[in-house]
Amino acid sequence: MDMDTIAAFSTPPGESGLAVLRISGSHAASICDRLFVPSSSRFAKPSAMVGYTLAHGYWGKIDEVVLACFRAPHSYTGEDVYEISCHGGQAIRQAVLDSVLAAGARPAGPGEFSRRAFFNGKMDLTAAEAVMDMIGAQAEKQAQAAYRQLTGGVSRVIHERTDHLYGALARLEMLLDWDEEEERPEDRELLVCELEYAERELRLLADSFAGGRIIREGLAVVIAGSPNVGKSTLLNALSGRDRAIVSNIPGTTRDTVEVDLTLDGYLVHLTDTAGLAIDSDDPIEREGIVRAENALRTADLILWVLSPPLPPEDERREEEVRIDRCLAEGKEILFVLGKDDLRLTLSAEKDPAHYAVERYPDLPSMTWSDRSEDDLQRLKETLVRFIESGSLMSPVEGSEIAAHDQVKSHGEGQSHGLLTHARHKTAVDRAVELVKKARADLQAGLSFDLVAISLKEALTELSTITGEDVSETLIDKIFSRFCIGK
């Protein structure tokens, strides 16, 4: 790795009250010595600063600044790090950076400060990834999950799982030193039990990704249904503002409308879609339907709006085809029985609630009216429960949807760990299969050396999560996604 002294602003571009330039590397002190003049004799020159030190002064006849020193190894990167807090005007920012580069530093690449921290043992890969998650967090639960990962939550769980596998591997290595005549059936049975436990714990860890991904990325909720059933009204009610145009004219929404909102600390990506009509001669409306169907394919949860009166039978059959297709793809669907205040005037044949129970008895539904604050609150609570439980249950008409009792929140107190990155999930899945193979080989009476190979491969997979055994290609890929200055 190129260990030149690097420099970049850690604060985003644009005007601001202050901006912070970070310098890291072996020549950071000498560069600051040439450019920084302390405002009084009580401040030491940069190369004489020790530990964590602050000094007020002037930077290269450009600006009045505060210089902070973080001595190696007690710094973010593990190297000598200096941070210049200057005024945030664009001209001043550029002049300060140009002076540092002219003095011998080079511009830092994306994620290069965190990359150096990883190579210098200041953090593992899970913590490095959590840095970017912290920066990108839009909601409280996202930030909490990122902080737990940053402070070693995922690493601790991975180390617990690897320690258990190392114990089983050590037992195998001991048995390999014995003569075949010395092997006892109980030794093999004990190893099988250990691997069953390891496989079960790894599966629990892998299963946590379903909820962890939603916490990290946000819950993708798509509002779908026939034209003029109240989809845009529902989006406006959930978002708390008139984001989508509402009218009595079918086909008012021609494109997807996206809104981000926060519910009880969870990020929700809400998408309103064009009405799913059977056919249309309007090319814009047809494109809106295509985009609506694309949105359905990426949804975590679909709020399918059914409102009185029900559409004609041919339109209803086409809608059922789309619903059945979503169910076949494993999508979760909640029927929202809109315009509930109009249902009292309808016969059973035209009542969406009656239709939903008859045609889709296993799908959950709830009534909703834009005139009822209680209905809106109940829907919001349902979305939060879905995030925390990962599933919907079929309730009695009009009742709240209950979460699975045995499923705990994916938030704080997750005893088996919480995976939020697909990279981690892939590695754990591979480790599960390898441990499963090792257990099956033991039960089949195969030699211990073959079982040991599978366990070693499982340990290698787990070590890629923390970066203890990882390729340069993967490191480049991870840190290339970081922003400049971090």
MARMI-486485 format. One record per residue (C-alpha): x negated, z negated, y negated. Coordinates in steps of 0.1 Angstrom, whole numbers, padded with zeros to 4 digits, always signed. Layout:
// MARMI-486485
XZY
...
This chain:
// MARMI-486485
+0000+0000+0000
-0012+0009-0035
-0020-0024-0052
-0026-0011-0087
-0012-0032-0115
+0024-0021-0122
+0048-0025-0151
+0085-0019-0157
+0114-0033-0176
+0135-0057-0155
+0164-0054-0180
+0186-0023-0181
+0180+0005-0207
+0200+0005-0240
+0201-0018-0270
+0201-0055-0264
+0190-0087-0281
+0161-0091-0258
+0143-0070-0231
+0119-0082-0204
+0089-0062-0193
+0073-0073-0160
+0036-0067-0152
+0022-0075-0117
-0012-0071-0102
-0049-0081-0104
-0054-0066-0139
-0022-0081-0154
-0041-0109-0172
-0068-0086-0187
-0042-0062-0200
-0023-0091-0217
-0056-0104-0231
-0061-0071-0249
-0026-0068-0263
-0013-0103-0268
-0023-0125-0298
-0011-0162-0296
+0008-0173-0327
-0013-0205-0329
-0043-0222-0313
-0021-0244-0291
-0013-0214-0269
-0040-0202-0245
-0049-0166-0241
-0032-0150-0211
-0062-0151-0187
-0065-0189-0194
-0028-0196-0186
-0023-0216-0155
+0007-0221-0132
+0039-0213-0151
+0031-0210-0188
+0049-0198-0219
+0032-0186-0251
+0046-0174-0284
+0027-0146-0302
+0024-0110-0312
+0022-0079-0290
-0002-0051-0301
+0011-0051-0337
+0045-0040-0322
+0067-0070-0320
+0069-0108-0319
+0073-0118-0283
+0072-0146-0258
+0048-0142-0229
+0055-0159-0196
+0027-0163-0169
+0033-0168-0132
+0001-0173-0114
-0005-0161-0078
+0007-0170-0053
+0035-0188-0071
+0052-0157-0085
+0079-0133-0074
+0055-0108-0060
+0028-0132-0049
+0004-0116-0074
-0003-0126-0110
+0029-0117-0129
+0034-0117-0167
+0067-0112-0183
+0070-0100-0220
+0103-0109-0237
+0106-0086-0267
+0134-0074-0289
+0157-0050-0271
+0157-0020-0294
+0148+0013-0277
+0118+0021-0300
+0103-0014-0294
+0109-0013-0257
+0092+0021-0254
+0062+0011-0276
+0056-0021-0256
+0057-0002-0223
+0035+0026-0236
+0009+0000-0248
+0008-0016-0213
+0004+0017-0195
-0023+0028-0219
-0042-0005-0212
-0044+0003-0174
-0011-0004-0157
+0011+0023-0141
+0048+0026-0140
+0064+0007-0111
+0085+0027-0086
+0120+0017-0074
+0119-0017-0058
+0081-0020-0060
+0081-0056-0072
+0103-0067-0043
+0082-0045-0019
+0051-0063-0029
+0069-0096-0025
+0077-0086+0011
+0041-0075+0019
+0027-0107+0004
+0050-0129+0025
+0072-0141-0004
+0104-0128+0013
+0115-0111+0045
+0135-0078+0046
+0169-0096+0047
+0160-0115+0015
+0148-0083-0002
+0181-0065+0006
+0199-0096-0007
+0182-0091-0041
+0199-0058-0046
+0232-0073-0033
+0229-0100-0059
+0223-0075-0087
+0253-0053-0076
+0277-0081-0069
+0310-0077-0088
+0329-0106-0073
+0323-0142-0065
+0324-0138-0027
+0299-0109-0028
+0275-0131-0048
+0279-0160-0024
+0272-0139+0006
+0242-0123-0010
+0229-0158-0021
+0232-0171+0015
+0212-0141+0027
+0187-0145-0001
+0181-0181+0008
+0175-0174+0045
+0210-0177+0060
+0207-0145+0081
+0171-0150+0089
+0177-0185+0103
+0204-0172+0126
+0182-0143+0138
+0153-0167+0144
+0176-0190+0164
+0186-0161+0186
+0151-0149+0191
+0138-0184+0198
+0164-0186+0227
+0153-0152+0240
+0116-0162+0238
+0124-0193+0258
+0140-0171+0285
+0111-0148+0284
+0086-0177+0288
+0105-0188+0319
+0103-0152+0332
+0065-0151+0326
+0061-0184+0345
+0081-0170+0375
+0060-0138+0374
+0029-0160+0382
+0046-0174+0413
+0044-0158+0448
+0076-0142+0460
+0079-0168+0486
+0081-0195+0459
+0111-0180+0442
+0143-0201+0444
+0179-0188+0439
+0185-0215+0413
+0157-0201+0391
+0174-0168+0389
+0208-0184+0383
+0195-0205+0355
+0181-0174+0338
+0214-0156+0342
+0232-0185+0324
+0206-0184+0296
+0211-0147+0291
+0249-0150+0292
+0247-0175+0264
+0223-0153+0244
+0245-0123+0249
+0276-0142+0238
+0260-0155+0207
+0246-0121+0197
+0281-0106+0202
+0296-0132+0179
+0269-0123+0153
+0277-0086+0157
+0314-0092+0154
+0309-0109+0120
+0300-0076+0105
+0336-0065+0103
+0343-0092+0077
+0308-0092+0062
+0310-0055+0054
+0343-0060+0035
+0329-0089+0016
+0298-0070+0006
+0314-0036-0001
+0349-0047-0010
+0382-0041+0007
+0394-0005+0005
+0432-0006+0001
+0451+0027-0001
+0487+0029-0013
+0505+0057+0005
+0540+0070+0011
+0564+0098+0002
+0569+0109-0034
+0587+0086-0059
+0587+0055-0037
+0570+0033-0063
+0533+0036-0053
+0521+0038-0089
+0543+0009-0099
+0527-0012-0071
+0492-0003-0082
+0500-0012-0118
+0515-0045-0107
+0484-0055-0085
+0459-0044-0112
+0478-0062-0140
+0477-0031-0163
+0493+0003-0166
+0466+0022-0149
+0488+0049-0133
+0516+0069-0150
+0550+0059-0137
+0582+0081-0139
+0613+0089-0119
+0600+0125-0114
+0586+0130-0079
+0550+0142-0079
+0539+0125-0111
+0507+0113-0094
+0487+0144-0087
+0453+0128-0079
+0440+0096-0065
+0438+0067-0090
+0413+0040-0083
+0411+0005-0096
+0388-0024-0087
+0402-0059-0089
+0392-0094-0078
+0415-0116-0056
+0404-0152-0050
+0368-0141-0055
+0370-0110-0032
+0365-0075-0044
+0393-0050-0037
+0391-0013-0042
+0427-0001-0048
+0436+0036-0045
+0469+0051-0055
+0476+0085-0038
+0498+0115-0045
+0531+0115-0026
+0527+0129+0009
+0553+0157+0007
+0560+0180+0036
+0548+0211+0017
+0544+0223-0018
+0538+0257-0035
+0519+0239-0063
+0482+0242-0057
+0475+0211-0077
+0500+0191-0057
+0485+0204-0025
+0450+0193-0036
+0464+0159-0044
+0478+0156-0009
+0444+0166+0006
+0427+0139-0015
+0453+0114-0004
+0447+0121+0033
+0409+0118+0027
+0415+0084+0011
+0435+0073+0041
+0406+0081+0064
+0383+0057+0045
+0408+0029+0041
+0404-0006+0055
+0441-0013+0049
+0470+0010+0041
+0499-0003+0021
+0526+0022+0032
+0555+0021+0007
+0590+0026+0020
+0617+0025-0006
+0655+0031-0006
+0670+0055+0000
+0651+0069+0030
+0640+0105+0027
+0657+0133+0047
+0651+0133+0084
+0626+0162+0083
+0605+0145+0056
+0607+0113+0076
+0594+0129+0107
+0564+0144+0088
+0557+0109+0074
+0558+0095+0109
+0532+0120+0120
+0509+0108+0093
+0515+0072+0101
+0510+0078+0139
+0477+0096+0131
+0465+0066+0111
+0474+0042+0138
+0456+0064+0164
+0425+0062+0142
+0427+0024+0143
+0439+0019+0107
+0457-0013+0097
+0490-0006+0081
+0513-0029+0062
+0548-0016+0053
+0557-0025+0017
+0595-0023+0014
+0597-0014-0022
+0626-0015-0047
+0639-0045-0027
+0666-0052-0054
+0683-0020-0044
+0686-0027-0007
+0718-0047-0009
+0738-0016-0017
+0726+0004+0013
+0739+0009+0048
+0716+0002+0077
+0709+0039+0083
+0694+0042+0048
+0677+0008+0047
+0638+0010+0049
+0636-0025+0064
+0660-0016+0092
+0641+0017+0098
+0607-0001+0099
+0618-0026+0125
+0635+0001+0147
+0607+0027+0145
+0576+0005+0142
+0585-0029+0156
+0549-0040+0160
+0538-0032+0124
+0540-0060+0098
+0562-0055+0067
+0571-0074+0036
+0596-0068+0009
+0586-0062-0027
+0602-0057-0060
+0584-0051-0093
+0609-0076-0109
+0597-0105-0087
+0566-0124-0095
+0569-0142-0062
+0568-0109-0043
+0536-0099-0061
+0519-0132-0055
+0529-0130-0018
+0514-0096-0015
+0481-0107-0032
+0479-0137-0008
+0485-0113+0021
+0455-0091+0010
+0433-0122+0008
+0444-0134+0042
+0436-0100+0056
+0401-0101+0043
+0396-0136+0057
+0411-0129+0091
+0404-0092+0096
+0438-0084+0111
+0476-0084+0103
+0503-0100+0124
+0539-0089+0127
+0559-0114+0108
+0596-0122+0108
+0613-0101+0081
+0607-0116+0047
+0582-0142+0059
+0545-0144+0051
+0520-0128+0073
+0500-0155+0092
+0463-0151+0099
+0450-0157+0134
+0445-0194+0139
+0414-0190+0159
+0397-0168+0132
+0379-0187+0105
+0371-0174+0070
+0342-0151+0067
+0331-0170+0037
+0313-0204+0036
+0306-0223+0068
+0302-0193+0091
+0286-0211+0120
+0274-0179+0138
+0260-0161+0108
+0274-0133+0088
+0261-0097+0089
+0268-0077+0058
+0245-0047+0064
+0250-0018+0088
+0213-0019+0096
+0215-0054+0109
+0246-0047+0129
+0229-0017+0146
+0199-0038+0156
+0220-0066+0170
+0242-0042+0189
+0211-0027+0206
+0198-0062+0214
+0232-0071+0230
+0230-0041+0253
+0194-0049+0262
+0202-0085+0270
+0232-0074+0290
+0210-0050+0310
+0185-0078+0316
+0213-0101+0329
+0227-0074+0351
+0192-0066+0366
+0187-0103+0373
+0221-0105+0391
+0212-0074+0411
+0180-0090+0423
+0156-0067+0405
+0121-0078+0398
+0113-0102+0370
+0089-0078+0353
+0117-0052+0348
+0139-0079+0333
+0111-0090+0310
+0108-0054+0296
+0144-0054+0285
+0141-0088+0268
+0109-0077+0250
+0128-0047+0237
+0157-0069+0226
+0133-0091+0207
+0118-0060+0190
+0152-0049+0178
+0159-0083+0163
+0125-0084+0146
+0133-0052+0127
+0161-0071+0108
+0137-0096+0092
+0108-0071+0090
+0085-0088+0114
+0082-0055+0134
+0093-0026+0113
+0081+0009+0105
+0067+0021+0072
+0095+0047+0071
+0122+0020+0072
+0104+0000+0045
+0103+0031+0023
+0139+0038+0029
+0151+0003+0021
+0131-0002-0011
+0138+0034-0024
+0174+0022-0030
+0162-0006-0054
+0163-0002-0091
+0132+0002-0113
+0119-0032-0123
+0130-0052-0093
